[in-house]
Amino acid sequence: MTPVRDLGTIDRPLFVFGGPYSNLAATEAVLAIARERGFAASQVVCTGDVVAYCAHPSETVRAIRNAGIHVVMGNCEESVGSALDDCGCGFEEGSACDVLSRSWFAFTNERIGEDDRAWMRTLPRQIRATIDGRRISFVHGHTDDISGWVFASAPAAEKMRHLDSLGADVVIGGHCGLPFLDDLGGGRLWLNAGVVGMPANDGTPRGWFAILKPQADGGLGVSIEALSYDNAAEIAAMTAAGLPDGYRDGLASGLWPNMDVLPPAERQAQGRALVPVRRRFSPLTAAA
């Protein structure tokens, strides 16, 4: 395992997505968009959980590995890579999430070979880069826990503590499954690009990804965009594999099978269609 991978100073845009979740159709769709928009593999970052709920774990790993992109270790890679007994998602024992996870995790574990497990063990827990003078850290959960939950409603002080611990101006996280951008002031940001392998509990079947773009006149552009793809084949494959109905139905409905992990604000937003986000931030020296 590599704790940190430093990409150095980057003057080109970055394409970011999380949670392929063994959903091959969504993974192929988001990688195709990145290629069509001219992003080289070195400009693409996945925030982890390549495998999880859906029916194509080994095929999805192969697609990600063949793409040659940067990948942060998620808790699913940590667990599957080390052949542990559960996904390490941090679900409360006996909760609906915990019960559902046992089924897909066993399915995944049976289908991942040793070469892919070895690859998972090499993934960094953090990727660093500098854009427009901003120190950016890509992590899966947060600094205390690879499966730590950070949602949009989390207090700014909590997010700032993690930023300070990482020595970062911008954190790009994964794990929570919901895209958001939180401007914490002073040029400091928390971004979650969302995931592609499951909907964002907003009543639509879309996934989400993000783009960071240095501006010609200084500053940083950030956009969060929706991913539309044909999910019929993945739904059919999940049915054929006998995977839990909840996640399969969620692919179609856009609603999570339960909301055990969600804070009150995110629970209240269920079924409310998300809209893309586009922001431009002034150069760090001007913002600080």
C-alpha positions as CSV (number, residue, x, y, z in Angstrom):
1,M,0.0,0.0,0.0
2,T,1.1,3.5,-0.9
3,P,-0.1,6.0,1.8
4,V,0.2,9.1,-0.4
5,R,0.7,9.6,-4.1
6,D,1.7,13.2,-5.1
7,L,0.9,14.3,-8.7
8,G,2.7,17.5,-8.3
9,T,1.7,20.8,-9.8
10,I,-1.0,20.4,-12.5
11,D,-1.9,23.1,-15.0
12,R,-4.6,21.0,-16.9
13,P,-8.2,20.1,-15.9
14,L,-8.9,17.1,-13.8
15,F,-11.9,14.7,-14.2
16,V,-13.1,13.2,-11.0
17,F,-15.6,10.5,-10.2
18,G,-16.3,8.0,-7.4
19,G,-18.1,4.7,-6.7
20,P,-18.1,2.6,-9.8
21,Y,-19.7,0.0,-7.4
22,S,-19.2,-2.9,-9.9
23,N,-21.6,-1.2,-12.3
24,L,-19.8,-1.9,-15.6
25,A,-22.3,0.1,-17.8
26,A,-21.9,3.3,-15.7
27,T,-18.1,2.8,-15.5
28,E,-17.7,2.5,-19.2
29,A,-20.0,5.5,-19.8
30,V,-18.1,7.8,-17.5
31,L,-14.7,6.7,-18.9
32,A,-16.0,7.3,-22.4
33,I,-17.1,10.9,-21.5
34,A,-13.7,11.6,-20.1
35,R,-12.0,10.4,-23.3
36,E,-14.5,12.2,-25.5
37,R,-13.7,15.5,-23.7
38,G,-10.0,15.0,-24.2
39,F,-8.9,13.9,-20.7
40,A,-5.8,11.8,-20.7
41,A,-5.6,9.0,-18.1
42,S,-3.2,11.1,-16.0
43,Q,-6.0,13.7,-15.7
44,V,-8.7,11.3,-14.3
45,V,-9.1,10.4,-10.6
46,C,-11.5,7.9,-9.1
47,T,-12.2,8.4,-5.3
48,G,-12.6,4.7,-4.6
49,D,-15.1,1.9,-4.1
50,V,-14.5,0.4,-7.6
51,V,-16.4,-2.7,-6.4
52,A,-19.6,-2.9,-4.4
53,Y,-23.4,-3.4,-5.0
54,C,-23.7,-4.3,-8.7
55,A,-23.1,-7.4,-10.8
56,H,-19.8,-6.9,-12.5
57,P,-17.0,-6.6,-9.9
58,S,-14.1,-8.2,-11.9
59,E,-15.2,-6.6,-15.2
60,T,-15.4,-3.2,-13.5
61,V,-11.9,-3.6,-12.0
62,R,-10.6,-4.6,-15.4
63,A,-12.1,-1.5,-17.0
64,I,-10.6,0.8,-14.4
65,R,-7.2,-0.8,-14.5
66,N,-7.1,-0.8,-18.3
67,A,-8.0,2.9,-18.3
68,G,-4.8,3.6,-16.4
69,I,-6.4,6.3,-14.3
70,H,-5.5,7.4,-10.7
71,V,-7.6,5.6,-8.0
72,V,-7.8,6.3,-4.3
73,M,-8.2,3.3,-2.1
74,G,-11.8,3.0,-0.8
75,N,-12.9,0.9,2.1
76,C,-14.1,-1.7,-0.4
77,E,-10.7,-2.0,-1.9
78,E,-9.1,-2.1,1.5
79,S,-11.5,-5.0,2.5
80,V,-11.6,-7.0,-0.7
81,G,-7.9,-6.5,-1.3
82,S,-7.1,-8.0,2.1
83,A,-9.9,-10.7,1.8
84,L,-11.6,-9.4,4.9
85,D,-15.0,-10.6,6.0
86,D,-17.0,-7.4,5.3
87,C,-16.9,-4.3,3.3
88,G,-15.7,-2.0,6.1
89,C,-18.4,0.6,5.3
90,G,-19.0,1.4,8.9
91,F,-22.7,0.3,8.9
92,E,-24.3,-0.3,12.2
93,E,-24.4,-4.0,12.9
94,G,-27.9,-5.4,12.1
95,S,-29.0,-2.3,10.2
96,A,-30.6,-2.6,6.8
97,C,-27.3,-1.5,5.1
98,D,-25.4,-4.1,7.1
99,V,-27.7,-6.9,6.1
100,L,-27.7,-5.9,2.4
101,S,-24.0,-5.5,2.3
102,R,-23.4,-9.1,3.4
103,S,-24.9,-10.4,0.1
104,W,-23.1,-8.2,-2.4
105,F,-19.8,-8.5,-0.5
106,A,-19.8,-12.3,-0.6
107,F,-20.7,-12.1,-4.3
108,T,-17.9,-9.7,-5.0
109,N,-15.3,-11.6,-2.9
110,E,-16.0,-14.8,-4.9
111,R,-15.3,-13.1,-8.2
112,I,-12.1,-11.1,-7.5
113,G,-8.9,-12.8,-8.3
114,E,-5.6,-12.4,-6.5
115,D,-4.0,-10.2,-9.1
116,D,-6.8,-7.7,-8.7
117,R,-6.6,-8.0,-4.9
118,A,-2.9,-7.2,-5.1
119,W,-3.6,-4.2,-7.2
120,M,-6.1,-2.9,-4.6
121,R,-3.5,-3.2,-1.9
122,T,-1.2,-0.9,-3.9
123,L,-3.7,1.9,-4.1
124,P,-2.9,5.1,-2.2
125,R,-5.1,6.3,0.7
126,Q,-4.5,9.8,-0.4
127,I,-3.7,11.5,-3.7
128,R,-2.3,15.1,-3.7
129,A,-2.0,17.7,-6.4
130,T,-1.5,21.4,-6.6
131,I,-3.7,23.5,-9.0
132,D,-3.7,27.3,-9.1
133,G,-1.6,27.2,-5.9
134,R,-4.3,25.3,-4.1
135,R,-3.2,22.2,-2.3
136,I,-5.7,19.5,-3.2
137,S,-6.1,16.2,-1.3
138,F,-8.2,13.3,-2.7
139,V,-9.4,10.9,0.0
140,H,-12.1,8.3,0.3
141,G,-13.7,9.0,3.7
142,H,-11.8,11.5,5.8
143,T,-8.5,11.8,7.7
144,D,-9.7,9.7,10.7
145,D,-11.4,6.9,8.9
146,I,-11.3,5.5,5.3
147,S,-15.0,4.9,5.7
148,G,-15.8,8.1,7.5
149,W,-19.0,9.9,6.4
150,V,-18.8,13.6,5.3
151,F,-22.0,14.9,3.9
152,A,-22.9,18.4,2.8
153,S,-24.7,19.1,6.1
154,A,-21.6,18.2,8.2
155,P,-20.4,21.3,10.2
156,A,-17.9,23.5,8.5
157,A,-15.7,23.1,11.6
158,E,-15.5,19.4,11.1
159,K,-14.6,19.8,7.4
160,M,-11.9,22.4,8.3
161,R,-10.4,20.1,10.9
162,H,-9.9,17.5,8.2
163,L,-8.5,20.1,5.8
164,D,-6.0,21.2,8.4
165,S,-5.0,17.7,9.2
166,L,-4.3,17.1,5.5
167,G,-2.6,20.4,5.0
168,A,-5.0,21.0,2.2
169,D,-6.9,23.9,0.7
170,V,-9.3,21.6,-1.1
171,V,-10.5,18.1,-0.1
172,I,-12.1,15.9,-2.7
173,G,-13.8,13.1,-0.9
174,G,-15.8,10.0,-1.7
175,H,-17.8,7.4,0.2
176,C,-21.0,9.3,1.0
177,G,-22.4,8.7,-2.5
178,L,-23.9,12.2,-2.8
179,P,-22.3,15.1,-4.8
180,F,-21.8,18.5,-3.2
181,L,-19.6,21.5,-3.1
182,D,-19.0,23.4,0.1
183,D,-17.3,26.8,0.0
184,L,-15.7,27.1,3.5
185,G,-14.3,30.5,2.9
186,G,-10.8,31.8,2.5
187,G,-10.3,29.8,-0.7
188,R,-10.9,26.5,1.1
189,L,-13.4,24.0,-0.4
190,W,-14.8,20.5,0.2
191,L,-16.0,18.7,-2.9
192,N,-17.6,15.4,-3.4
193,A,-17.9,14.4,-7.0
194,G,-20.6,11.9,-6.3
195,V,-20.7,8.4,-7.6
196,V,-21.5,6.8,-10.9
197,G,-22.5,3.3,-9.9
198,M,-25.6,4.2,-7.9
199,P,-28.0,7.1,-8.2
200,A,-27.8,10.0,-5.7
201,N,-31.1,9.2,-3.9
202,D,-32.7,12.1,-5.9
203,G,-35.3,10.1,-7.7
204,T,-33.4,10.0,-11.0
205,P,-31.2,7.1,-12.3
206,R,-28.2,9.5,-12.9
207,G,-24.7,9.2,-11.6
208,W,-22.4,12.2,-11.0
209,F,-18.9,13.4,-11.7
210,A,-16.9,16.6,-11.3
211,I,-14.3,18.6,-13.3
212,L,-11.7,20.9,-11.9
213,K,-10.3,23.4,-14.4
214,P,-7.6,26.0,-13.9
215,Q,-8.7,29.3,-15.3
216,A,-6.7,31.2,-17.9
217,D,-6.8,34.4,-15.9
218,G,-6.1,32.6,-12.6
219,G,-8.5,30.9,-10.2
220,L,-10.2,27.5,-10.3
221,G,-13.4,26.4,-12.0
222,V,-15.4,23.6,-10.5
223,S,-18.4,21.8,-12.0
224,I,-20.5,18.9,-10.9
225,E,-22.2,17.2,-13.8
226,A,-24.8,14.4,-14.2
227,L,-24.1,11.1,-15.9
228,S,-26.8,9.5,-17.9
229,Y,-26.3,5.9,-19.2
230,D,-28.3,2.8,-20.1
231,N,-28.7,0.9,-16.8
232,A,-31.0,-1.9,-18.2
233,A,-28.2,-4.4,-18.7
234,E,-26.8,-3.9,-15.2
235,I,-30.3,-4.2,-13.6
236,A,-30.8,-7.5,-15.6
237,A,-27.4,-8.8,-14.5
238,M,-28.2,-8.0,-10.8
239,T,-31.5,-9.9,-11.1
240,A,-29.8,-12.9,-12.7
241,A,-27.1,-12.9,-10.0
242,G,-29.6,-12.9,-7.2
243,L,-28.3,-9.7,-5.7
244,P,-30.4,-7.8,-3.2
245,D,-33.5,-6.2,-4.7
246,G,-33.0,-2.9,-2.9
247,Y,-29.9,-1.9,-4.8
248,R,-31.3,-3.2,-8.1
249,D,-34.5,-1.3,-7.6
250,G,-32.5,1.8,-6.6
251,L,-30.7,1.8,-10.0
252,A,-34.1,2.1,-11.7
253,S,-35.9,4.4,-9.2
254,G,-33.0,6.7,-8.2
255,L,-33.9,6.1,-4.6
256,W,-31.7,4.3,-2.0
257,P,-33.1,1.2,-0.4
258,N,-32.7,2.8,3.0
259,M,-31.3,5.9,4.5
260,D,-29.6,4.5,7.7
261,V,-26.4,6.5,7.1
262,L,-27.9,9.8,6.2
263,P,-28.1,12.8,8.4
264,P,-31.6,14.5,8.7
265,A,-30.9,17.2,6.0
266,E,-30.0,14.6,3.5
267,R,-32.9,12.4,4.4
268,Q,-35.3,15.2,3.8
269,A,-33.8,15.8,0.4
270,Q,-34.7,12.2,-0.8
271,G,-36.4,12.3,-4.2
272,R,-35.5,15.9,-4.9
273,A,-33.7,16.0,-8.3
274,L,-30.2,17.4,-8.0
275,V,-29.0,20.0,-10.5
276,P,-25.5,20.4,-11.9
277,V,-23.2,22.9,-10.2
278,R,-20.8,25.3,-11.8
279,R,-18.6,27.7,-9.8
280,R,-15.5,29.8,-10.4
281,F,-13.2,30.6,-7.5
282,S,-10.8,33.5,-7.5
283,P,-7.0,32.9,-7.3
284,L,-6.1,31.7,-3.9
285,T,-4.0,34.7,-3.1
286,A,-7.0,36.9,-3.8
287,A,-9.4,34.7,-1.9
288,A,-7.3,34.2,1.2
